[in-house]
């Protein structure tokens, strides 16, 4: 079931939109002399600006906000983000709702690189709350998101729902779609899927890009319909929704929208738009297209450039792919490899839990590539990757447990990890496991008690051989007869557990008990008891028991 999680990302993007319209990106000085402003008027020759400045200097808050907009946008005057911030603050401090709303966005820290305004969620909340209480629907909506995320205030689901509802009642589309997601998910309110979809659909049809995105995802995950998904994602993407653009790009790349036919040109088109907006996942996918020449002219250097942009934002798959490129010099104009950079990016990805990177990092430590050789660190990373299911790492861990390089020798763990790797079809592990089992069986045939015990345990757990409780018991009995303590103890518990499962009606264990009584495996030979258990199993259709009874002549 979909849980419109993308709505939260939309909220974050929307906050960027608040301050994006301000364009505040420089450093500000709160004391700009009036003379400098007058000279700006002379240079700009803007009558509208002159009128706004005159009114603003008279203390009119709406004029101050308008003047701030003009400075922020470079409209009628040279763009000056410092003055934009100053005039927004003056207007907001007089209680002008629009300025309070925009100033709240400033204090949330969006688009303020180098401006010198430290992020201050508490101030942001205070200004947003003031604007919301004055009835500004945009502020009411963003105040709801602040209550949801606990920005500048405590998390309060009830107030979040109330403010989103007030904004929606005023026709604020983004809030309406947001409210629909609440009803759909049953978040903060009793779940009502139909009402939720109705609100989202209405907002989407009226042009809300977030709601269009939600519907696009809905028609991917909940009610699969590629045509409807494409329709809504395209509408959202055309309005600049970076997530919709990314979804479209990946969808076209995967062949989701044209009868399973991949359309790499459209994929590249939408991924480029999302990548240029800074979306890390889109940058990574776009880089791969350039790397392979899908939908674009093949350009490994451009591919590495986009993948590097994604990696720098922390995209773990991009970090891994960038590491592999550095390792072989792919994307370098001269084809030069850089093992240190490969190691750096591989480690960054591995530390985020990406199993492919963990395996690669282990190998780099093992071989001393880009870092001093360190067998013990290699072992740690191999083990992490192995426990996450990486078959090559599982094989390597098995070898290390078998040889004592990186770990203390432990034959049980060697067999376990080799079996896991082989079970995933890793050819080298399949070959090595077969060899390990043969060597152990050969040793057991020579009467080695430890080997007899180990083979018995292999059969019991089905490691390297097909699970066979009878063979397990036979080998363990031979080991026990030679005084192997583990075999003695395990057989005692084995008989008890087998008998319990047999009495509970399990035919496999009934057959096993029949054979154990027949052969005297840790129980006294008893043909009568053997037939009893074999008949119980045979009556349930156990073929082995049926054949055993026939051989006994019933």
N, C-alpha and C positions, 0 to 999 in steps of 0.2 A: 504493500500500500504506500502510495506516495505521501510524503510528509513535507509539504512545501518548504523545504529547508532553504531553497534558493531565494526565498523571500527575504531572509536575513541579509544575504549578500546584496540583494537589491537595495536594502536600507542603507548599507554602507556606501554603495555607489551613489545613492541619492544624497547622502551627506556631502560627498565630493561635489555633487552638483550644486549644492548651496554655495559653497565657497568658490567653486569653479566659475560661477557667474561673476564673482568678485575679482577673480584673477589675482589674489593677493599672494605675491611670491617674492617680494623684495624685503629689505629691512626698513623699518619705519622709525620716524622721529616724530614724537607727539607735539613738538613745538616748531611748526613751520611758520615762518614770518609771513605776514600779510603781503609784504612787498614782493616776495617771490611769487605769490599767487597772482598779483596784479600783472607781473611781467609775463606770467603764463597766459593771461587773458590777452595781452597784446600780441603774443606770438600766435595764439590759436585763432584769434579773430572770430571767436564764437559768441554770438549774441546770447544764445541759450545758456552757455556756460556763465557768461557775465551776469545774467539775470539770476541764475541759480546761486552763484557766489554771493551776490549782493543779499539775496534773501537768507542764505545760510548764515552770513555774518550778522544778520539781524536776529538770529536765534530761532528761526523757524525750522522745526524738526523735519518736516517733510522735505523742505528744500535742502537741508543738510544730508538727508538720505539720498536725494536725487543727485546732489553734488558728489557724494561718495561713489555712486554708480558711475558717474561720468569719469571720475578719476580712475576707477577700477577698470573700465572698459576702454579708456582712451577716447571717449566720445566728446568731441568739441574741445579737447585739451590733451596735452601729452599725458600718456598713461603714467600714473603715479600711485603705486599701491600703498605707499606710506601714508599719503594724504587720504586715500580711500579709507583706510582703517581709522584714521583720526576722526573723519567726519561721520563714519558709521557710529563710532563710540559716542560722539557728541549727541547725535540724533537719538541713539538708544537710551542714553542717560536722561533724556527728556521724556522717555516713555513712548517713543514712536515704534509701533509693533513691527513694522517691516525691518527697521534697522536692528531691533532686538533679535529678530529671527536670523538675520544675516550675521550679526556679531556672534551669535551662539555657534554658528557654523565655523567662524574663525577660531573660536576657542576650542572647538573640537579637534583642531589641528589639521584640517584638510587644506591642501595647496598653499602651505605657508612656509615653504623651504626658504630659509634665510631671512624671513621677515622680522624675526626677533620676537614674535608673540608666542610665548610658551603655551603649550597645550594645557588647558585648564578645564577639566570636565565639570567641575563644580560651578564655575562661572558660566560655562556653556549652558548647563542645566538652568541656572537662575534666569538668564536672558530668554531661553526658550520657553520657560514656564510663564514668564511675564507676557511674551508675545501670544502664547496659547490662551492665557486668561483674557487677553484683549480680543479673542475670537479669530485670530489668524489661523485658517485651517491647515496651512503647511506646517506651522509651528506645532499645532495640536498633533498632527501625524508624527512629526519627528520627536515630540515629547513622549509619545507612546513608545517609540523605538528605544528611547533612552531608559524608560522604565523597564523594558524587556531586558536590555543588556546591562542595566545597572550603571549607566554612564552618569557620573556626577550625583547619583542618588542610589538609594537601595532598590533592588529589584522589587517590582510591585506589579504582578500580573493583572490585578483588578483595575488599577489605575491605567495601565497600558491599554486595556480593552476599552475603558471609558473614553480615553482621549482619542483613540482610533475611531471609535463610534461617533464622537462629536465632529471629527474632521470629515468622516464619511457622510454624515448628515448634511454637511455644507457642500457636498458634491465634490470633495477632493478625491480624485480618482485613485490615486495611489493608496490612500487610506481605505477606500472601498475594497480594493483588491486585497489589501492586507487583512481587512476584517473578514473577507471571504475565506482566506487561508485559516484564520482562527476558527471559524465555524467548521470548515472542512476537517481540520485536524482535531477539533474538540479541545483546542488550547484556550484556556481562560474562560471557556463557555461550554455549555452542553453541546456535544457534537451534533451537527446537522449538515450532512454531506450535500444534500440538494440545495440548501440555502447558500452554503459556501460556494458551490459551483456557480450558482445563479449570480452571486455578487461578483465573482471573478470574471465570469463571462460578460456581464454588463460593463464592468470597468474596461475589459479588453476591447470590447466593441466600440467603446468611446475613445479608445486610443491609449490607454495606460500600458506602457511597455512592460512593466513588471508583471501585470496580469496576463499579458500576451505571452510572456516567458513562462509563467506558471502553466498556462494552458498547453503550450508547446511541450513542456515536460510531462504534463498529465497524459497527453496523447502518445507519449513514448513509454511511460512506466505503468500506467493504470489501465487505460483503454487504448491499446496500441492502434494507431491510425496514422500512417506515415503522411498521408495527404494533409490531414488536419494539423499534425505536428509541424509540418513544413510551412503551412499557411501562417500559423501563429508565431512561430519562431522567426519567420521572415519579416513579419510586421514589426516585431520587437527589435530585430536586428537593424532594420531600416531606420529605426529611431535612435540607433546608437547603442543598444543594449549589448554590452561586451559579452555577457554570458550567452545571449542568444546567438551572437555572431560565432562564438566558439562552438556552441552546440551544432550550428549549421555546418561549420567547417569540418568538424569531426564526423558529422553525419554523412556529408557528401563524400568524405574520404573513406568511410566504411561501407558506402553503398546503400544507405538507408532510404534514399528518396527517389531512386530511379530503377525500381525493379531489381534491386540488389546490384545494380551497376554502379561502380565507383565513378564519381565525377571530380577529378582532381583539380580541374580549373576552377570550378565553383568552390571547392574546398579551399584552395589557395586564396581566392578572393575574400572569403569571409574570415579565414584565419588571419590574413594580413590586416584586415580592419580591427580585429580583436587584439592582435599582437601590437599594433601601433598604439592602441589604448593602454598597453602595458600588461595585458593578461598573460601570465606566465605559462599557463597550459597551452594557450594558442601559440605563443612564441616557440615553445618546444615542438609542437606538431608542425608548425610552419618550417622550422629548421630541418625537420626530417624530410619534408617535401623537397626542399632545396637540395638536401643531401642526396636524395635518390632521383631528382629530376621529375617528380610527379606533379603535373599541372603547372610547372614553372621550368625554366631552363635550369639544367643541373648546375649547381654552383656550391661546392662543398664549403668554400670560404664563407659565403652568405649563410649557408646552413649552420655553420659553427657559430657565426655571429648571433643568430637568433637563439640558438640553443644556449649560448653563453648568457644572453639576456635573461632567459628563463632560469638558468642555474643561479644567477646572482640574486634572484628573488626567492631562492630556496626551493624551487621545483626539483624534487628528489630524482625523478627519472631523467630530467635534463642534466642534472649534475652527474649522474651515472654515464649518460651518453657522451657528455663532454669529456669525462675522464677517459672513456674508450677512444675518443678521437685524439686526445693528447697523447695517448699511449702509442698510437701508430702514426701520428703526424697527419691525420686526416683533417682537411680544412685549413692547414697551414700552406701558404703559397709556395714554400720551398719543400714541403713535405717533411719538415723536421718534427720529430717526436719530442715530448717534454714529460719525462716520467715524474718529475716533482709536481708539476701541475696536474698530471693524471692522478697521482696519489692524493693531492689536496682535494680535488673534486670527488674522487671516489670515497674518501673518508667522510666528506660532508653528506653524501647520499647515504652511506652505510649507517651513519649516526642517526639518520632519520628512520632507520629500520627497513630500508629497501634491500631485500634479500639478495638480489643479483649483485648489488654493490658490496654487500658484506662478503660474499664469496670472492669477488674480485679483490677486495682489500686484503683478505686473508692471503690470497696468492701473491699479492705484491709484498706483503710482509715476509712471506715464505721465500720469495725469490730475491728480496732486497731491491725491488724496483721503486725508485723514487723515495726510498726510505732505507734506513739501515736494516739489514736482515734481522728478523726477530721471530724465532720459531714459536715462542710462547704466545706472543700477540697474534700470530697467525692462527694458532690453535684456538684461541678465544673467539676470533671472528669466524673461523670455520664452524665452530660449535654453534654459534648463534645462527648462522645460515642453515646449518644442518637441522637444527631444532625447528626452524621455520619451514622445513620441507624441501630445501635445495638438494637435488639428488647428487650433484657433483661434490658438494660440500659433505654430504653424508658419506660418500665413498672415501673422501680424503680423511674424515674423522675416523672412519673404520680402520684405515691403513695406519693412522697415527696411534690408535689404541692397540693395534696388533704389533707395531714395531717399537712402541715406547718413545717415539719422537714427538715431543710436544705434550704428551700425556703419559701417565704411568701405564704400563701394559695392563690391559683388561680385556681378556678374550670375550667375555660376555658382551661388553659394549661394542667390541669390534664386530662381532656377529650381528648384533642388533642394528647398528648403523649400516652395515653392509647389506643386510636384508632390506632395510627401508629404501636404500638407494636402488637395489635390484628390483624391488617391487614397483618402482616408478619407471622401470624399463631402461635404466642406465646400463649400457652394454658392458662397460668395464667392470661394474659392480656385479653384474650377473656372472661374468667369467670368474672374477675373484672369489665370489661366494661359493661357486661350485668347487673351486680349487680348495678353499678353506674347509668345506664340508668333507671332501674326499680325504684330505690330510688328517682331519680329526677322526674320521671313520677308520682309516688305516691304523692309526695309533690305538684306537679302541679295540680293533681286532687283535692287536698285540697284547691285549689284556691290561692296558693302562687304565687304572681306576678313574683318574680325573677325566680322561677322554671319554670313558664310558658314561660318566655322569653328564658331561657336556653334550654328548650326542643325544642322550635321553632328554635333556632339557630342550635341545633344538627341536626334537620331534614333538615335545609337549607344547611348545609355543609356536610351532610351525615356522621356524626361522631357518631359511635355506633349504628346507625340505617341506613336503606336505605334512600338515599336522596329522599325527597318528598317535593316539593315546596308548595303544597297545605296544607299539614299538618303543615309545617313551618308557613305559613301565618295564619292558624287557631289558633295555639298556641300563635303567636305573637299578634294577634287581641285580644285574651283573656287577655294577659298581658297588652296591650295598654289600654283596657277598664278599667283596674285597675290602670291606671296612670303610668305604668312603662315607664320611659322616653326613655330608649334605644329602647324598642319595638315600641313606637310611632314614633321615628325618623327613625328607620329601615324600618318600614312598609311604610312610606311616600316615601322613596327612592326605596323600593321594587316595589311598584306599578308602578312607573315611568320607572324603568329599565325593568320590565316584559312587560309593554305595548310597549316599544321601540323594544324589541326583538320579540314580537308577530307581530308587524307591519312589521318587517324585514323578517317575514316568518318562524320563528322557531315554529314548531308544539307543542313542550313541553310547551313553554311560552303561546302560543295561548290557549291551554287547561287550563293552570293555570289562565289566565285572564277570561276565560269563567266561571270557577268555582267561582272566586272571585266576578264576577258580579252576579252570581247566588245566592251566599250566603251573599253578601254585606260585603265582607272582605276589609275594608278600602276604599270601593267605595260604592256608592249608589246602592242598589239592582236594577238590570235592566235585566229582562228576555230576552229582545230583544238583548241587547248587549252580554249577555251570549251566546245566540244561534249563534250570529255572529262569536264570537271567537271559539266556539266549532265546528262550521261548517268549519271554516278555517283549524282547526287542523284535523278534520275528513277527509277532502278532501285530506289531505296528509297522510292518513292512520293511524292516531293516534287512537289506539283501545279504550283508555279511553274516548276520545271525542266521538267516535262512539256510545259507550254504553250510555254515558250521554245524547246524543241527542235522543236515543231511549227511554230513561226513560222520556224525556220531551215530547215525542210524536212528535218530530220535529216541 
